[in-house]
Amino acid sequence: MSIYLSDTAENLIVNGPSAAFTYRRLGPQGGIPLVLLNRVRATIDSWDPELLDHLAADHDVIVFDNVGIGYTTGEPRDSLDGFAEGAIEFIEALGLTLVNLLGWTLGGTVAQRVALRRPELVRKLVLASSNPGGQTPGAPAPNPKIFATMTKPEVTGEDLVYLFFPETDAGRTAGHEYLARIAARSATDPGVSEASGKGHLTAIGENAAIPFDQVLTDLRKIEQPVLYATGLHDAMTPAVVSYTAAENTGSATLIGYSDAGHAFLFQHAEAFAVQVATFLED
């Protein structure tokens, strides 16, 4: 029997103009909901149930599959603006007029686009292992093995451990513990279609090609408070990227985890949830 409440959360459906969105809602409803935006080639079954339970202890937490991803219908998107439009459509379909956003990796980039497109809809942003775009000066050159692994037709559990956790004994242990925690939902996960996966990768390429001057201009337009969080051994989005983003955002806080990588939020689920709660309550 699962020890995680989020493992028993039911799938709900809300209809928007371009999709029937599948979502789950956890925690006490009321106040300003916390909407989570996911990574590349992931569905709502990919979220760590331990993190969700900690976040939902005191907050109304909503996870969803964007248009054409996982359980949600519709034509898959292939651009950052397309994903942002899908997120806005979902939020409005729920009748919400103000939300907090927590985006992990590509989801953080999309959350930033939502805030830029519809600033009145977003109260605060939590951006985890997120790249705002372009080529950050001082960032190390990407390891070719990273891209080769993340673009494989079938990404295995071992691939996820390699991509998201440090190559240390403690890091690998944390990675396999994460895989065990998502196992209950993974058994029925519909996965991500080939078209959806290609759309994600196209959006990543678009993001990387943005001129860095434009990236800085966009960051300076963000008026909401932002919590940037990073693993200091992130092989996919180096910590300097989050540092530079925080340095150029008007109201920003930056936290780093010295023993963690891209999935620091799963490796340190309780500690991160506490920091998110503190940030949101101000």
C-alpha positions in Angstrom: 0.0 0.0 0.0 1.3 3.4 -0.9 2.3 5.8 1.8 1.7 8.8 -0.4 -1.6 10.6 -0.6 -0.8 11.9 -4.1 -0.7 8.3 -5.3 -4.4 8.0 -4.7 -5.4 11.4 -6.1 -8.0 11.0 -8.8 -7.7 12.2 -12.4 -10.0 15.1 -13.1 -10.9 16.6 -16.4 -11.6 20.2 -17.4 -12.4 21.2 -21.0 -10.7 24.1 -22.7 -11.0 25.5 -26.2 -8.2 23.2 -27.6 -8.1 20.2 -25.2 -9.6 18.2 -22.4 -7.1 18.7 -19.7 -6.3 16.0 -17.2 -5.2 17.2 -13.8 -5.0 16.3 -10.1 -5.7 18.5 -7.2 -4.2 17.9 -3.7 -4.2 19.7 -0.3 -6.6 22.2 1.2 -8.5 24.2 -1.4 -8.8 27.9 -0.9 -6.4 30.8 -1.1 -4.1 31.0 -4.2 -3.4 27.6 -5.8 0.1 26.4 -6.6 0.1 25.1 -10.2 3.0 22.9 -11.2 4.5 22.9 -14.8 6.5 19.9 -15.8 9.7 18.9 -17.6 10.5 17.6 -21.0 8.8 14.3 -21.9 7.0 13.9 -18.6 3.4 13.5 -17.5 1.7 14.1 -14.2 2.8 10.6 -13.2 6.5 11.8 -13.2 6.1 14.2 -10.2 7.6 12.8 -7.1 4.7 11.9 -4.7 6.8 12.8 -1.7 7.3 16.3 -3.0 3.6 16.6 -3.8 2.6 15.5 -0.4 4.9 18.0 1.3 3.7 20.8 -0.9 0.1 19.9 -0.4 0.3 19.8 3.4 -0.6 23.5 3.5 -1.3 24.5 -0.1 -3.8 23.8 -2.8 -1.6 22.1 -5.3 -2.5 21.4 -9.0 -0.6 19.2 -11.4 -1.7 18.8 -15.0 -0.7 17.6 -18.4 -0.4 20.3 -21.0 -2.1 20.1 -24.5 -1.3 16.9 -26.3 0.8 15.5 -23.4 0.1 12.3 -21.4 -3.6 12.1 -20.4 -4.6 15.4 -22.0 -6.0 15.6 -25.5 -5.2 18.0 -28.3 -2.5 18.7 -30.8 0.9 18.7 -29.2 2.6 22.1 -29.0 6.2 22.7 -30.2 7.1 26.2 -28.9 7.5 28.0 -25.6 4.6 30.3 -26.4 2.5 27.3 -27.3 3.1 25.6 -24.0 2.5 28.9 -22.2 -0.8 29.3 -24.1 -1.8 25.8 -23.1 -1.0 26.5 -19.4 -3.0 29.8 -19.5 -5.9 27.9 -21.2 -5.9 25.3 -18.4 -5.8 27.8 -15.6 -8.6 29.8 -17.1 -10.7 26.6 -17.7 -10.5 26.0 -14.0 -11.9 29.5 -13.4 -8.8 30.7 -11.6 -7.9 34.3 -11.7 -4.6 34.3 -9.7 -2.1 31.5 -9.2 1.4 30.8 -8.0 3.5 28.8 -10.5 6.2 26.2 -9.8 8.0 25.1 -12.9 10.7 22.5 -13.1 13.3 22.6 -15.9 11.3 23.4 -19.2 8.3 24.0 -17.0 10.1 26.8 -15.3 10.8 28.4 -18.7 7.2 28.1 -19.6 6.1 29.6 -16.2 8.3 32.6 -17.0 6.5 33.0 -20.4 3.1 32.8 -18.7 4.2 35.6 -16.3 5.4 37.7 -19.2 2.3 37.2 -21.3 -0.3 37.4 -18.5 1.3 39.1 -15.5 -2.0 39.7 -13.8 -2.6 36.0 -13.6 0.6 35.2 -11.6 1.3 36.1 -8.0 4.7 34.4 -7.5 7.1 32.2 -9.4 9.2 29.2 -8.3 11.7 28.3 -11.0 13.6 25.0 -10.3 16.5 24.0 -12.5 15.2 26.4 -15.1 16.9 28.0 -18.1 15.4 31.3 -19.1 17.0 31.0 -22.5 20.1 31.8 -24.7 23.6 30.9 -23.9 24.6 32.1 -20.4 28.1 33.6 -20.3 30.4 31.4 -18.2 28.2 28.4 -18.4 30.1 25.2 -19.2 29.6 23.7 -22.6 26.9 21.0 -22.5 28.1 17.4 -22.4 27.1 15.7 -25.7 26.1 12.6 -23.7 23.3 14.6 -22.0 21.5 15.5 -25.2 22.1 12.0 -26.6 20.5 10.5 -23.5 17.5 12.9 -23.2 16.6 12.4 -26.9 16.7 8.6 -27.0 13.4 7.1 -28.3 13.0 5.3 -25.0 14.4 6.9 -21.8 15.0 4.3 -19.1 15.0 4.7 -15.4 18.8 4.5 -15.5 18.8 7.3 -18.0 16.8 9.4 -15.6 19.1 8.7 -12.7 22.0 9.8 -14.9 20.3 13.0 -16.2 18.8 14.2 -12.9 21.1 13.1 -10.1 24.9 13.5 -9.4 27.2 10.6 -10.3 28.0 9.8 -6.7 26.9 6.9 -4.5 24.5 9.2 -2.6 23.2 10.7 -5.9 22.5 7.4 -7.5 20.8 6.1 -4.3 18.6 9.2 -4.3 17.8 8.6 -8.0 16.7 5.0 -7.5 14.6 6.1 -4.4 12.8 8.6 -6.7 12.1 5.8 -9.2 10.7 3.6 -6.5 8.4 6.4 -5.3 6.9 7.1 -8.8 6.5 3.3 -9.5 2.9 3.2 -8.4 1.8 5.7 -10.9 4.3 4.7 -13.6 2.6 1.4 -14.1 -0.4 3.2 -15.8 1.4 6.2 -17.2 0.3 6.8 -20.8 3.7 8.3 -21.6 4.5 11.0 -24.1 3.9 10.5 -27.7 6.6 10.9 -30.3 5.0 14.1 -31.6 4.9 15.5 -28.0 8.5 14.6 -27.4 9.6 16.2 -30.6 7.6 19.3 -29.7 9.4 19.5 -26.4 12.8 19.2 -28.0 11.9 21.8 -30.6 11.0 24.2 -27.8 14.3 23.6 -26.1 16.1 24.4 -29.3 14.1 27.6 -29.7 14.9 28.6 -26.1 18.7 28.0 -26.6 18.7 30.2 -29.7 17.2 33.3 -28.1 19.8 36.1 -28.1 21.1 36.6 -24.5 20.3 40.3 -24.6 16.7 39.5 -25.2 16.8 37.0 -22.3 18.0 39.8 -20.0 15.4 42.2 -21.3 12.6 39.6 -20.5 14.0 38.9 -17.1 13.9 42.5 -16.2 10.3 42.7 -17.2 9.2 40.2 -14.6 7.7 42.1 -11.7 6.6 39.1 -9.6 8.8 37.8 -6.8 10.8 34.8 -8.0 12.4 32.0 -6.1 15.2 30.4 -8.2 16.4 27.0 -7.0 19.2 24.9 -8.4 21.3 21.8 -7.7 25.0 22.9 -7.7 25.9 19.7 -9.6 23.2 20.1 -12.3 24.7 18.6 -15.5 21.7 19.8 -17.6 21.2 23.3 -16.4 24.4 24.6 -14.7 23.9 26.5 -11.5 25.4 29.6 -13.1 22.3 29.9 -15.2 20.1 30.3 -12.2 22.6 32.7 -10.6 22.6 34.9 -13.7 18.8 34.8 -14.0 18.4 35.8 -10.3 21.0 38.6 -10.7 18.9 40.1 -13.5 15.4 39.7 -12.1 14.0 42.5 -10.1 12.8 40.6 -7.0 14.6 37.3 -6.8 15.8 34.8 -4.2 18.3 32.1 -5.1 18.9 28.9 -3.2 21.3 26.0 -4.1 21.8 22.4 -3.0 25.4 21.5 -2.8 25.0 17.7 -3.2 22.3 17.6 -5.8 21.7 17.9 -9.5 18.8 18.6 -11.9 16.2 16.9 -9.6 17.3 18.5 -6.4 13.6 19.0 -5.6 13.1 15.3 -5.3 16.4 14.6 -3.6 15.5 17.2 -0.9 11.7 17.1 -1.2 10.9 18.1 2.4 13.5 20.9 2.7 12.5 22.4 -0.7 8.8 22.2 0.1 9.5 24.2 3.3 11.4 26.8 1.4 8.6 27.1 -1.1 6.0 27.5 1.6 8.1 30.2 3.3 8.4 32.0 0.0 4.7 31.8 -0.8 3.4 32.9 2.6 5.0 36.4 2.5 
